[in-house]
Amino acid sequence: MAKFKGADAHLKRLKQMREQARKQAGEMVEDLAKQHAEEAKASIVKRETPSRPGKPPREVTGELKDSIRAEKTGPTSARSIADAPHALSLEFGTEEMKGRPFMRPAANTVRKDIREKGKAAVKRTQTD
């Protein structure tokens, strides 16, 4: 059986690259979930007049804004949630009220950063 010079070192380097890529992917996903939560929070502001349908809700008690957070759910997974009792009704609306989305517009904003951050993470993995 033929032996290749440096094969062990090469395999070790590939394993290190894989582990580094997983770590960076996990960090990136967690950062994006945090960014999404912050964007959603920032869209909810205090104002005198009620929000219009299709626009983010206004801040009244702060309960909705305080319920928005990011959570790491695994090594390469995370989520951002709003778990105030009225969060879903505001996001999607009800039979009596049109929605005042705040999570979906925030996701659209963050989505623009995903490609750039992904490319940067791959480049870091290749150069480390």
N, C-alpha and C positions, 0 to 999 in steps of 0.2 A: 504494500500500500504506500502510495506517495505521500510525503509530508511536505507541507509548505512552510517555508521559513517565515516566522512572524504571524502565523495563523492564530496562535493563542492570544497574542497582543491585540490583533485585529478583532477577534471575537469579544475580548474584554472591552475594547473601545466601543463596539456596537451595543453591548449591553449597557454601558454607561450612557451612551447617547439615548437609548430607549428610556432609561430611568429619568434622565434629564428632561426629555420630551414630555413624559407623563407629569412630572413635577410642574413644568412650565404650563402645560395644558390646564392642570388643576388650578394653578394660580390665576391664569387668564380667565377661566370660567368663573371663579369666585370674584375676581375684580369686575367682570361684566355684570354679574348679579348685583353687586354693590352699586355699580354705576346706574343700573336700571332702577334700583330702589331709590337712589338719590334723585334721579330725574323725575320719578313719579312724585316724590315728596315735594320737589321744587315746583311742580305744576299746581299744587294745591296752596293757594294763597288767601290771606284774609282780604275781604273786600266788602263793601256795604251792600252791593246788589247780589242777588242770587246768580249762580252761573247759568249760562244758556245751554240748552241741549246740544250735545256734541262737544262741549268744552269741558275742561276739568272742573271738578266741583270746587266750591269755595270752602275755605276752612271756617268751621263754626266752633266746634269744641276742641279740635285737635286730635280726637280719637282716631280718625281715619289716618291722618298723617303719622301719628305715633305707631300705628299698627303695621306700617310698611317697613320691611326689613329684608335682608339677604341672609340665606342660610347655606352653609356648605353641607351637602348631602352625601358626599362620597369623595374619593381621591380625585376624581375628575368631573364632579358634578356639583351644581349649586342651583339655588332657586331664589327668586325674590317673590315675596308674598305680601298681600294686604289682608289681614284677617279680622278687621273690624266687622261687626255684625252687618253693617250696611254697605260694605265694600262692593259686593257683587251687584247689589241693586244700583249703585251709582255707576259702576263700570259698564253694565249691560242694559240698565233700565228695567222698568217693570211695566205692567199693563197700564198703570196710571202715569208713569213718568218716563221720558226718554233718557237714555244713558248720558252720563257725564264721564266719559272714559279718561282715565289717568294712567293706567298701567300699559295699555296698548300703545298710546302715543309715545310713552317713555321707551318702550321696546323698539319702536321704529327709529328713535333717535340713537339708541345704543347699537342697533343692528348695523349702522353705518361704520362703527368702529371695529366690528368683529374681523373683517377681512384684513385690515391694517395690523391689528394686534396679532392675528394668526400668522401673517407673513413675518412679522418681527420675531415672534417666538421660534419659528422654524429657523430663521437666520441665526438666532442666538444658539440654538442647539447645534447647528453646523459649525459654529466658530468656537464653541467652548472646548 
